[in-house]
C-alpha cells in the first residue's frame, strides 16, 4: 500500500448507525408498543423520544412511563414492558456481511465509531457481538437523538475530528444521511430497505434533497476503497 493511500486511510473515520445497518430485530420498540397497546399515532414521537433519549436500565422504568404518560394500567404496562425488554435482547441478530465489513475496515486501519438512536435492551444485544467493540455515541446515554445534528457534532468533537474527515454510514436517509450532510460529513447510504426509504429516495433522484456521496444496496458491499475514495 503506497504512503498516499495510508494517509487517506488514517485520516477518515467511519461512523456507523447500529439498528438496521449492523444489527436488527423482529420489530422496533416503538412499533411494538404502538401495536400492543393500541396507542394513537399522535403519541409516536413522544414515545420514541422517551425510549431513545432516556437511560432506561430496567423494564419497570418503561412501565411507569406507560402508566403515567398514556394511562395504561399498571399490570398491562408492566407485562408489556417486560415482554418487550426480553424480546429486544433475545431476538437481536447481526445483519449478514456486517461483521466482515467492519473487519475489512479494521484491517485497513480505519478508525470506527457508532452514532446511533438506540435503547438499552437492543444495545445489550449489540454488545453480544464482540466484533463491534469501538467508540460509541448512543442516544440513550447522551440524551440526544438523530436527526438532531448535535449528536454528530458531539461525537466529532469528542473524537477531535472535523466533519469532512468523517463518513456516516447508515440505512435511513432522514436520520443518518441528511443530518450528517448538513454539518459537512461524507455519507454512505445503505439502501437495503428501498420500499421504506422510497419517498426520500425519490427526492434524492429528483434533486430535491441532497445526495449522499455513495449508495450501496447492502452493508456487505462496503469496501475499504469506498472510504478512502471519499
C-alpha positions in Angstrom: 0.0 0.0 0.0 1.5 3.4 -1.0 2.1 6.2 1.5 -0.6 8.4 0.0 -3.3 5.8 0.4 -2.1 5.1 4.0 -2.5 8.8 4.8 -6.1 8.8 3.4 -7.0 5.7 5.5 -5.6 7.2 8.7 -7.4 10.5 8.1 -11.0 9.3 7.5 -13.2 8.0 10.4 -16.1 5.6 9.6 -19.1 6.3 11.7 -21.9 3.7 11.7 -25.5 3.6 12.6 -26.4 0.4 14.5 -30.1 -0.5 14.2 -31.0 -1.9 10.7 -27.5 -1.1 9.5 -25.4 -3.6 11.5 -28.0 -5.4 13.6 -31.7 -5.9 13.5 -34.6 -7.5 15.4 -38.2 -8.7 14.9 -39.6 -5.2 15.4 -38.8 -1.7 16.6 -39.7 -0.9 20.2 -41.9 2.0 19.1 -43.9 -0.2 16.6 -44.2 -3.0 19.2 -45.6 -0.7 21.9 -47.9 1.2 19.5 -49.4 -2.1 18.2 -49.6 -4.0 21.5 -51.1 -1.1 23.5 -53.2 0.3 20.5 -51.7 3.7 21.0 -52.8 6.5 18.7 -50.4 7.7 16.0 -50.2 11.2 17.6 -48.1 9.8 20.6 -45.4 8.2 18.4 -42.9 11.0 18.7 -43.4 11.2 22.5 -42.8 7.5 22.8 -39.8 7.5 20.5 -38.2 10.4 22.3 -38.6 8.7 25.7 -37.2 5.3 24.5 -34.2 6.6 22.7 -33.1 9.5 24.9 -33.7 8.2 28.4 -31.5 5.9 30.4 -34.0 3.0 30.9 -32.0 0.5 32.9 -34.9 -1.9 33.6 -38.4 -2.7 32.3 -40.0 -1.1 35.4 -39.0 2.4 34.4 -40.7 1.9 31.0 -43.8 0.5 32.7 -44.0 3.6 34.9 -43.8 5.9 31.9 -46.5 3.9 30.0 -48.8 4.1 33.0 -48.3 7.8 33.8 -48.0 9.2 30.2 -50.6 7.1 28.4 -52.8 5.9 31.3 -52.1 2.2 30.6 -53.0 0.0 33.6 -50.1 -0.9 35.8 -50.5 -4.6 35.2 -50.6 -4.2 31.4 -47.8 -1.7 31.4 -45.5 -4.0 33.5 -46.3 -7.1 31.4 -45.8 -5.2 28.1 -42.5 -3.6 29.3 -41.1 -6.9 30.4 -42.1 -8.8 27.3 -40.6 -6.1 25.0 -37.4 -5.9 27.0 -36.9 -9.6 26.8 -37.9 -9.7 23.1 -35.4 -7.0 22.2 -32.5 -8.8 23.8 -33.4 -12.3 22.7 -34.2 -11.6 19.0 -31.3 -9.2 18.1 -29.3 -10.6 15.2 -26.3 -9.3 13.2 -27.1 -8.4 9.6 -25.2 -10.7 7.1 -22.0 -9.1 5.9 -21.8 -6.5 8.7 -19.0 -8.2 10.7 -16.9 -8.8 7.6 -17.3 -5.1 6.5 -16.2 -3.9 10.0 -13.3 -6.3 9.9 -12.1 -5.1 6.5 -12.0 -1.5 7.8 -10.2 -2.5 10.9 -7.6 -4.4 8.9 -7.0 -1.3 6.9 -6.5 0.8 10.0 -9.7 2.9 9.6 -11.0 4.2 12.9 -14.6 3.2 13.6 -17.3 4.7 15.8 -21.0 4.2 16.3 -23.6 7.0 16.3 -27.0 5.6 16.9 -30.5 6.0 18.1 -30.8 3.0 20.4 -32.2 2.0 23.8 -30.7 -0.2 26.5 -32.0 -3.7 25.7 -31.3 -3.5 22.0 -27.8 -2.3 22.8 -27.3 -5.4 25.1 -28.0 -7.5 22.1 -25.5 -5.4 20.1 -22.8 -5.9 22.7 -23.0 -9.7 22.4 -21.2 -9.4 19.1 -17.5 -9.0 20.1 -16.6 -7.6 16.7 -18.4 -4.4 17.5 -16.1 -3.1 20.1 -15.4 0.5 19.2 -16.3 4.0 20.5 -20.0 4.7 20.9 -22.2 7.7 20.9 -25.6 6.5 21.8 -28.8 8.4 22.1 -30.0 6.9 25.4 -26.7 7.8 27.0 -26.4 11.3 25.5 -30.0 12.4 25.7 -29.7 13.4 22.0 -31.2 11.5 19.1 -30.9 11.7 15.3 -31.9 13.5 13.2 -30.7 16.3 15.5 -27.2 17.1 14.1 -26.0 17.9 17.6 -25.4 14.2 18.2 -23.0 14.2 15.2 -21.3 17.4 16.4 -20.9 16.0 19.9 -19.3 12.8 18.5 -16.9 14.6 16.2 -15.8 17.0 19.0 -15.2 14.1 21.3 -13.1 12.4 18.7 -11.2 15.7 17.8 -12.2 15.3 14.2 -13.6 17.7 11.5 -16.8 16.8 9.7 -15.0 16.5 6.4 -12.8 13.8 7.9 -15.7 11.5 8.8 -18.1 9.4 6.8 -21.6 8.4 8.2 -22.8 5.0 7.1 -26.4 4.3 7.7 -29.6 2.9 6.3 -32.0 5.8 7.0 -31.8 9.0 4.9 -33.7 11.1 7.4 -31.8 10.1 10.5 -28.4 9.1 9.1 -27.7 10.8 5.8 -29.3 14.2 5.8 -28.2 15.5 9.2 -24.6 14.2 8.6 -24.6 16.0 5.2 -25.9 19.2 6.9 -22.7 19.5 9.0 -20.3 18.6 6.3 -19.7 14.9 6.8 -19.4 12.4 4.0 -22.1 9.8 3.7 -22.8 6.3 2.5 -26.4 5.3 2.3 -27.0 1.5 2.9 -30.2 1.3 0.9 -31.3 -2.3 1.7 -34.8 -1.2 2.5 -35.8 0.8 -0.6 -39.5 0.5 0.0 -39.3 2.1 3.4 -36.9 4.8 2.1 -38.9 5.3 -1.1 -40.0 8.9 -0.5 -36.6 10.1 0.4 -35.1 8.2 -2.5 -37.4 9.9 -4.9 -36.5 13.3 -3.6 -32.8 12.5 -3.9 -33.2 11.2 -7.5 -35.2 14.4 -8.4 -32.5 16.5 -6.8 -35.0 17.9 -4.3 -32.8 16.6 -1.4 -29.0 16.5 -1.2 -27.4 13.3 -2.5 -25.2 11.0 -0.4 -21.7 10.5 -1.5 -22.4 6.9 -2.2 -25.3 4.4 -2.2 -24.9 0.7 -1.6 -27.5 -1.9 -1.7 -26.2 -3.8 1.4 -23.7 -3.4 4.2 -21.8 -6.5 2.8 -20.8 -4.4 -0.2 -18.9 -1.9 1.9 -15.2 -1.9 1.0 -12.1 0.0 2.2 -11.9 1.8 -1.1 -15.4 3.3 -0.6 -14.0 5.1 2.5 -10.6 6.1 1.0 -12.1 7.4 -2.2 -14.2 9.9 -0.3 
